[in-house]
Amino acid sequence: MKAVTDKEIRRKIELENPWWEQEGIDSYFSKMKHRAYLDSFYKLVKEREVRRAVVLMGPRRVGKTVMIYHAIQQLLDEGVEPKRICYISIDAPVYIGIGLEQLLLLYKEASGLDSLEGCYIYFDEIQYLKDWEVHLKKLVDDYRDVKFIASGSAAAALKMKSQESGAGRFTNYMLPPLSFYEFLHLREIDGASLDYDALNKEFIDYINFGGFPEAVFSEAIRGDMSRYIRSDIIDKVLLRDLPSLYGIHDVQELNRLFSMLAYNTGNEVSLDELSQGSGVAKNTIKKYLGYLEAAFLITVLHRVDQSGKRFKRANFFKVYLTNPSMRSALFEPVTNDSPEIGHLVETAFVTQFAHSLLYMKSLYYSRWNKGEVDLVILENEKITVCMEIKWSNKYFKNPGKLKSLLSLSQKNKDALVAATTLNKSGVSDFNDIKITFVPTSAHSYTIGKSIMDDISVHKMLINKIN
């Protein structure tokens, strides 16, 4: 039986690096607008004082490979010798069973370089190589003058293995789905210049197909989001990535649970309800929730009482899709008047914070015997912000109907109090409680932009209220 020859591998490496012979990266990638994360990712690529590989991870189809090519173009623009930049897609059949060091040496032969000093090596879809973290750590230790960048779609697997084996040698970089700010940024729309009604229209489009860059630019994909998301994203994660990583044997069980969570995104659920509805044991559900969070498919918010204290038994919690367009694709697109629009608007709003793990750790919701508030922010176990997420102007006209929000603010007198609306903004002083009203779409845009600009979201909320 024939084996792939070194000559064939070298030829494949040459084909994957067209900038060795031509001017820049392929036009297919150069024409694409870069994600707003490129600058912060590129800083890690250029960092050489700290000897670490960069591990770019994230859900499928969020633009990791495109961002790699844009980073390569920046290196070229800054005068890095083209042959000192190498891109290798590990999932190519020709590379099956070949270790990273062997690929590195074959790259050196293909490029004709005398030394690898100052080189930038990109290993895309690295999760397809068994024990990749061991291989990569060895390269970082042995080749001190080379910068290694790896990427992969199996976010859960990459994160777990990089933390276990790459301590001190890997820097993890998470690329999430598009925020509402990025959704408009890619289409070269200045959200700040739109009136609220126009921004709301864009927000509905974002909920239906805005989480994935390809869908933003492709009318064909938007026309068949169900096939695109189910076959290219969800099925590959649920039926392949997670089962292979965690040894899950009943993939249909996991699929049933995820479908139930997607349908109920933004709702409070309990382990008992999920177990009865999906037919999955409660202990198994706990594990599956952790797996789905690690795969960046869902985010879980936990409940606190009126004083901000968490419950000892976390039987109730809220689950949000990290990308609301998954819900629209799995079931049906929503309109401004759809019955489920409120929960999807809340999902879209909450997931804007997912672009900052720091802020996500401070988010909770509050529920007690006679009330519930959609979102609270905790700092040092104290509620500092309490907010209701609404797709309506009803409460702007009559803030007294926000009984739970008012009750919570009376218990936490120093907390900032806010509620979102459909298209009304302003400040209401009700019973000496100052409530700031902001349209949900505008506030979602501001949160995304503030995180990209590295502005404290808490500070941004204070500015809004003052």
C-alpha positions as CSV (number, residue, x, y, z in Angstrom):
1,M,0.0,0.0,0.0
2,K,1.4,3.4,-1.0
3,A,2.1,6.1,1.6
4,V,2.1,9.8,1.2
5,T,5.6,11.0,0.3
6,D,7.5,13.9,1.8
7,K,7.6,15.5,-1.7
8,E,3.8,15.5,-1.7
9,I,3.6,17.0,1.7
10,R,6.1,19.7,0.8
11,R,4.0,20.5,-2.3
12,K,0.8,20.7,-0.2
13,I,2.6,23.2,2.1
14,E,3.7,25.3,-0.8
15,L,0.1,25.4,-2.1
16,E,-1.3,26.4,1.3
17,N,1.1,29.4,1.4
18,P,0.6,31.3,-1.9
19,W,2.2,34.5,-0.5
20,W,5.6,32.8,-1.0
21,E,5.2,33.3,-4.7
22,Q,2.5,36.0,-5.1
23,E,1.6,39.4,-3.5
24,G,-0.3,38.8,-0.3
25,I,-3.0,36.4,0.7
26,D,-5.7,35.2,-1.7
27,S,-8.2,37.8,-2.8
28,Y,-11.0,35.6,-1.4
29,F,-9.8,36.4,2.1
30,S,-8.4,39.9,1.5
31,K,-11.8,41.1,0.3
32,M,-13.5,40.1,3.6
33,K,-13.9,42.7,6.2
34,H,-12.0,41.7,9.3
35,R,-13.6,41.0,12.7
36,A,-13.2,43.6,15.3
37,Y,-11.1,41.2,17.4
38,L,-8.3,41.2,14.9
39,D,-6.2,43.9,16.6
40,S,-6.2,42.2,20.0
41,F,-5.5,38.8,18.4
42,Y,-2.7,40.2,16.3
43,K,-1.0,41.7,19.5
44,L,-0.7,38.1,20.8
45,V,0.6,36.9,17.4
46,K,3.4,39.5,17.5
47,E,4.2,39.0,21.2
48,R,7.7,37.4,21.5
49,E,8.9,38.5,24.9
50,V,6.8,35.8,26.5
51,R,7.5,32.4,25.0
52,R,4.0,31.1,24.5
53,A,1.9,29.6,21.7
54,V,-1.5,31.3,20.9
55,V,-4.4,28.9,20.9
56,L,-7.3,30.5,19.0
57,M,-10.5,28.7,19.9
58,G,-14.2,29.2,19.3
59,P,-17.4,27.7,17.9
60,R,-17.5,26.6,14.4
61,R,-18.0,29.1,11.6
62,V,-17.2,32.2,13.6
63,G,-14.3,33.3,11.3
64,K,-11.2,31.8,13.0
65,T,-9.5,30.9,9.7
66,V,-10.3,34.2,8.1
67,M,-8.9,36.0,11.1
68,I,-5.7,34.0,10.7
69,Y,-5.3,35.0,7.1
70,H,-5.9,38.6,8.0
71,A,-3.2,38.4,10.6
72,I,-0.9,36.9,8.0
73,Q,-1.6,39.8,5.7
74,Q,-0.7,42.2,8.5
75,L,2.6,40.4,9.0
76,L,3.3,40.7,5.3
77,D,2.4,44.4,5.3
78,E,4.9,45.0,8.2
79,G,7.7,43.5,6.1
80,V,8.0,40.0,7.5
81,E,9.7,37.8,4.9
82,P,6.9,35.8,3.2
83,K,8.6,32.4,3.5
84,R,8.9,33.0,7.3
85,I,5.1,32.7,7.5
86,C,3.6,29.3,7.2
87,Y,0.0,28.2,7.3
88,I,-0.9,24.4,7.6
89,S,-4.4,23.1,7.9
90,I,-4.1,20.0,10.0
91,D,-7.4,18.5,8.7
92,A,-6.0,18.0,5.2
93,P,-5.9,14.3,4.4
94,V,-2.2,14.5,3.3
95,Y,-1.2,15.4,6.9
96,I,-3.0,12.5,8.6
97,G,-0.7,10.9,11.2
98,I,2.1,13.4,10.9
99,G,3.4,15.1,14.0
100,L,3.9,18.8,14.2
101,E,7.7,18.7,14.4
102,Q,7.8,16.6,11.2
103,L,5.5,19.1,9.5
104,L,7.8,21.9,10.8
105,L,10.9,20.3,9.3
106,L,9.1,19.7,6.0
107,Y,8.0,23.3,5.9
108,K,11.7,24.3,6.4
109,E,12.7,22.1,3.4
110,A,9.8,23.4,1.3
111,S,10.6,27.1,2.0
112,G,14.4,26.6,1.5
113,L,15.1,28.6,4.7
114,D,18.5,28.0,6.4
115,S,17.0,28.8,9.8
116,L,13.5,29.0,11.4
117,E,14.4,32.1,13.4
118,G,11.7,34.7,13.4
119,C,9.1,32.4,11.7
120,Y,5.4,32.5,12.4
121,I,3.7,29.0,12.1
122,Y,0.0,28.6,12.0
123,F,-1.6,25.2,12.6
124,D,-5.3,25.4,11.7
125,E,-7.9,22.9,13.0
126,I,-5.2,21.4,15.3
127,Q,-7.8,19.3,17.2
128,Y,-7.5,16.7,14.3
129,L,-4.1,15.8,15.5
130,K,-4.1,13.3,18.4
131,D,-2.3,14.6,21.5
132,W,-1.8,17.9,19.8
133,E,-1.2,19.7,23.1
134,V,1.9,17.5,23.8
135,H,3.3,18.1,20.3
136,L,2.7,21.9,20.5
137,K,4.2,22.2,24.0
138,K,7.4,20.5,22.8
139,L,7.7,22.8,19.8
140,V,7.3,25.9,22.1
141,D,10.1,24.5,24.4
142,D,12.4,23.4,21.6
143,Y,12.0,26.2,19.0
144,R,12.4,29.4,21.1
145,D,12.7,31.7,18.1
146,V,9.5,30.6,16.4
147,K,6.0,31.9,17.1
148,F,3.4,29.2,17.0
149,I,-0.3,29.9,16.6
150,A,-2.9,27.1,16.7
151,S,-6.6,27.2,16.1
152,G,-9.5,24.8,16.3
153,S,-13.3,24.5,16.3
154,A,-13.6,22.0,19.1
155,A,-13.5,24.7,21.7
156,A,-14.3,22.5,24.6
157,A,-11.5,20.0,23.7
158,L,-9.0,22.8,23.0
159,K,-9.6,24.6,26.3
160,M,-9.5,21.5,28.4
161,K,-6.3,20.1,26.9
162,S,-4.5,23.5,26.7
163,Q,-5.2,24.0,30.4
164,E,-4.1,20.5,31.3
165,S,-0.9,20.3,29.3
166,G,-0.1,23.9,28.2
167,A,0.2,25.7,31.5
168,G,2.7,28.4,31.0
169,R,3.2,27.6,27.4
170,F,-0.2,28.4,25.8
171,T,-2.3,31.6,25.7
172,N,-5.9,30.8,25.0
173,Y,-7.9,33.3,22.8
174,M,-11.6,32.8,22.5
175,L,-13.4,34.1,19.4
176,P,-17.1,34.2,20.1
177,P,-20.1,34.6,17.7
178,L,-20.7,38.1,16.4
179,S,-22.0,40.7,18.8
180,F,-24.6,43.1,17.5
181,Y,-21.9,45.7,17.2
182,E,-19.8,43.4,15.1
183,F,-22.8,42.4,13.0
184,L,-23.2,46.0,11.9
185,H,-19.4,46.6,11.8
186,L,-19.0,43.9,9.2
187,R,-21.7,45.4,7.0
188,E,-20.1,48.9,7.5
189,I,-23.1,50.3,9.3
190,D,-22.7,52.8,12.0
191,G,-25.3,51.8,14.6
192,A,-24.9,55.1,16.4
193,S,-26.2,56.9,13.3
194,L,-29.4,54.9,12.9
195,D,-32.7,55.9,14.4
196,Y,-34.2,53.4,16.8
197,D,-36.7,51.9,14.4
198,A,-34.0,51.2,11.8
199,L,-31.7,49.8,14.5
200,N,-34.6,47.5,15.7
201,K,-34.9,46.1,12.1
202,E,-31.2,45.3,12.1
203,F,-31.6,43.7,15.6
204,I,-34.3,41.3,14.3
205,D,-32.0,40.4,11.4
206,Y,-29.2,39.8,13.9
207,I,-31.4,37.5,16.0
208,N,-32.3,35.5,12.9
209,F,-29.0,35.1,11.2
210,G,-26.4,37.5,12.7
211,G,-24.2,35.3,14.8
212,F,-22.1,33.9,11.9
213,P,-20.0,36.0,9.5
214,E,-20.7,33.8,6.5
215,A,-24.5,34.2,7.0
216,V,-24.1,38.0,7.1
217,F,-22.6,38.1,3.6
218,S,-24.4,35.1,1.9
219,E,-28.0,35.4,0.8
220,A,-27.9,31.6,0.0
221,I,-27.0,30.7,3.6
222,R,-29.6,33.1,5.1
223,G,-32.2,31.4,2.9
224,D,-31.4,28.0,4.3
225,M,-30.1,28.7,7.8
226,S,-31.7,25.5,9.1
227,R,-29.4,23.3,7.0
228,Y,-26.4,25.5,7.5
229,I,-26.6,25.6,11.3
230,R,-27.7,22.1,11.9
231,S,-25.4,20.2,9.5
232,D,-22.4,22.4,9.6
233,I,-22.4,23.5,13.2
234,I,-24.7,21.9,15.7
235,D,-24.5,18.3,14.4
236,K,-20.7,18.4,14.2
237,V,-20.5,19.6,17.8
238,L,-23.2,17.4,19.3
239,L,-22.6,14.3,17.3
240,R,-18.9,14.4,16.9
241,D,-16.9,16.8,19.0
242,L,-18.5,16.4,22.4
243,P,-19.0,12.6,22.2
244,S,-15.4,12.0,21.2
245,L,-14.1,14.3,23.9
246,Y,-16.3,13.1,26.8
247,G,-17.1,9.6,25.8
248,I,-20.8,10.2,25.3
249,H,-22.5,7.1,23.9
250,D,-26.1,8.3,23.6
251,V,-25.8,11.2,21.2
252,Q,-29.5,11.4,20.6
253,E,-30.0,12.0,24.4
254,L,-27.6,15.0,24.2
255,N,-29.4,16.2,21.0
256,R,-32.8,16.1,22.7
257,L,-31.6,18.1,25.7
258,F,-30.0,20.7,23.5
259,S,-33.1,21.1,21.3
260,M,-35.2,21.6,24.5
261,L,-32.8,24.2,25.8
262,A,-32.7,26.0,22.4
263,Y,-36.5,26.1,22.3
264,N,-36.6,27.6,25.8
265,T,-33.7,30.0,25.6
266,G,-34.1,32.8,28.0
267,N,-36.6,30.9,30.2
268,E,-36.0,29.7,33.7
269,V,-35.7,25.9,33.9
270,S,-35.0,23.3,36.5
271,L,-33.2,20.0,36.6
272,D,-36.5,18.3,37.2
273,E,-38.2,19.9,34.3
274,L,-35.4,19.2,31.9
275,S,-35.2,15.6,33.1
276,Q,-38.9,15.0,32.6
277,G,-39.0,16.7,29.2
278,S,-35.9,15.1,27.7
279,G,-35.9,11.8,29.4
280,V,-32.3,12.3,30.6
281,A,-31.3,11.6,34.2
282,K,-30.6,14.7,36.4
283,N,-27.0,13.8,37.1
284,T,-26.4,13.3,33.4
285,I,-28.1,16.7,32.6
286,K,-25.6,18.4,35.0
287,K,-22.7,17.0,33.0
288,Y,-24.3,17.8,29.7
289,L,-24.9,21.4,30.7
290,G,-21.2,21.7,31.5
291,Y,-20.2,20.1,28.1
292,L,-22.5,22.5,26.2
293,E,-21.1,25.5,28.0
294,A,-17.6,24.4,27.3
295,A,-18.5,24.0,23.6
296,F,-19.8,27.6,23.8
297,L,-23.3,26.6,22.6
298,I,-25.0,27.8,25.8
299,T,-24.4,30.1,28.8
300,V,-26.1,29.5,32.2
301,L,-27.2,32.3,34.5
302,H,-27.7,31.4,38.2
303,R,-30.3,32.8,40.5
304,V,-29.8,35.0,43.5
305,D,-32.3,36.3,46.1
306,Q,-33.1,40.0,46.7
307,S,-29.9,40.5,48.7
308,G,-27.7,39.0,46.0
309,K,-27.1,35.7,47.8
310,R,-26.9,32.5,45.7
311,F,-29.0,29.5,46.6
312,K,-27.3,26.5,48.1
313,R,-29.2,24.1,45.8
314,A,-29.0,25.6,42.3
315,N,-32.1,23.7,41.0
316,F,-33.4,26.6,39.1
317,F,-31.4,28.6,36.5
318,K,-31.7,30.3,33.1
319,V,-30.1,28.9,29.9
320,Y,-29.3,31.2,27.0
321,L,-28.0,30.2,23.6
322,T,-24.7,32.0,22.9
323,N,-26.1,32.8,19.5
324,P,-29.8,33.5,19.1
325,S,-29.8,32.6,15.4
326,M,-29.4,29.0,16.4
327,R,-32.9,29.0,17.8
328,S,-34.3,30.7,14.7
329,A,-32.6,28.2,12.4
330,L,-33.7,25.1,14.4
331,F,-37.3,26.2,14.7
332,E,-38.3,29.3,12.6
333,P,-37.2,32.9,12.1
334,V,-38.9,35.4,14.3
335,T,-40.6,38.7,13.5
336,N,-41.2,41.8,15.6
337,D,-44.6,40.3,16.7
338,S,-43.6,36.6,17.2
339,P,-44.8,35.2,20.6
340,E,-41.3,34.2,21.5
341,I,-39.6,37.5,20.5
342,G,-39.3,38.6,24.2
343,H,-37.1,35.6,25.2
344,L,-35.0,35.9,22.0
345,V,-34.5,39.6,22.6
346,E,-33.4,38.8,26.1
347,T,-31.1,36.1,24.8
348,A,-29.5,38.4,22.3
349,F,-29.0,41.1,25.0
350,V,-27.4,38.8,27.5
351,T,-25.1,37.2,25.0
352,Q,-23.5,40.6,24.2
353,F,-21.8,40.2,27.6
354,A,-20.4,36.8,26.5
355,H,-17.7,38.7,24.6
356,S,-16.2,39.4,28.0
357,L,-15.8,36.4,30.3
358,L,-15.1,38.9,33.2
359,Y,-18.6,40.4,32.8
360,M,-20.3,37.1,32.3
361,K,-19.1,35.9,35.7
362,S,-20.8,38.9,37.3
363,L,-24.2,38.3,35.7
364,Y,-27.2,36.7,37.5
365,Y,-30.9,37.0,37.6
366,S,-32.9,37.6,40.8
367,R,-36.1,35.7,41.8
368,W,-37.9,35.4,45.1
369,N,-41.4,34.4,46.2
370,K,-43.2,37.4,44.8
371,G,-40.9,38.7,42.0
372,E,-38.2,38.3,39.4
373,V,-35.8,40.6,37.7
374,D,-34.2,39.6,34.4
375,L,-30.6,40.6,35.0
376,V,-28.5,41.7,38.0
377,I,-24.8,42.4,38.2
378,L,-22.9,41.4,41.3
379,E,-19.7,43.0,42.6
380,N,-18.3,41.7,45.8
381,E,-21.5,39.8,46.5
382,K,-23.5,43.0,46.3
383,I,-26.1,43.9,43.6
384,T,-24.8,47.0,41.8
385,V,-27.1,46.9,38.7
386,C,-30.6,45.6,38.3
387,M,-32.3,45.6,34.9
388,E,-35.4,44.4,33.1
389,I,-35.1,43.4,29.4
390,K,-38.3,44.4,27.5
391,W,-39.3,44.6,23.9
392,S,-42.1,47.1,24.6
393,N,-42.7,50.7,25.5
394,K,-45.4,49.8,28.0
395,Y,-43.2,50.3,31.1
396,F,-41.7,53.5,29.8
397,K,-45.2,55.0,29.9
398,N,-46.0,53.5,33.3
399,P,-42.9,52.6,35.3
400,G,-45.0,51.8,38.3
401,K,-45.8,48.4,36.7
402,L,-42.2,47.4,37.1
403,K,-43.0,46.1,40.5
404,S,-40.3,43.5,40.8
405,L,-37.6,45.9,39.6
406,L,-38.8,48.6,42.1
407,S,-38.9,46.1,44.9
408,L,-35.4,44.9,44.2
409,S,-34.0,48.5,44.0
410,Q,-35.6,49.3,47.4
411,K,-33.6,46.4,48.8
412,N,-30.4,47.5,47.1
413,K,-30.6,51.3,47.3
414,D,-27.2,52.0,45.8
415,A,-27.8,49.8,42.7
416,L,-28.2,51.3,39.3
417,V,-31.7,50.7,38.0
418,A,-32.5,50.3,34.3
419,A,-35.1,48.8,31.9
420,T,-34.9,48.4,28.1
421,T,-37.7,49.3,25.7
422,L,-38.7,49.0,22.1
423,N,-37.7,52.5,21.0
424,K,-38.1,54.9,23.9
425,S,-35.3,56.4,26.0
426,G,-35.2,58.6,29.0
427,V,-35.0,58.7,32.8
428,S,-38.0,58.3,35.1
429,D,-38.0,59.2,38.8
430,F,-40.6,57.0,40.4
431,N,-41.0,57.1,44.2
432,D,-37.4,58.5,44.4
433,I,-36.1,55.6,42.3
434,K,-34.3,56.7,39.2
435,I,-35.0,54.3,36.3
436,T,-33.1,54.7,33.1
437,F,-34.9,53.5,29.9
438,V,-32.9,52.5,26.8
439,P,-34.0,50.7,23.7
440,T,-32.8,47.1,23.8
441,S,-31.2,47.2,20.4
442,A,-29.3,50.5,21.2
443,H,-28.1,49.2,24.5
444,S,-27.0,45.9,23.0
445,Y,-24.9,47.8,20.4
446,T,-23.4,50.0,23.1
447,I,-22.4,47.0,25.2
448,G,-20.7,45.3,22.3
449,K,-18.8,48.5,21.3
450,S,-17.8,49.2,24.9
451,I,-16.3,45.7,25.3
452,M,-14.4,46.1,22.1
453,D,-13.1,49.5,23.2
454,D,-12.2,47.9,26.6
455,I,-14.5,50.3,28.4
456,S,-16.0,49.1,31.7
457,V,-19.6,48.0,31.0
458,H,-20.4,49.1,34.6
459,K,-18.9,52.5,33.8
460,M,-20.9,52.6,30.6
461,L,-24.1,51.9,32.6
462,I,-23.3,54.7,35.0
463,N,-22.8,57.1,32.1
464,K,-26.1,56.0,30.7
465,I,-27.9,56.7,33.9
466,N,-26.2,60.0,34.7
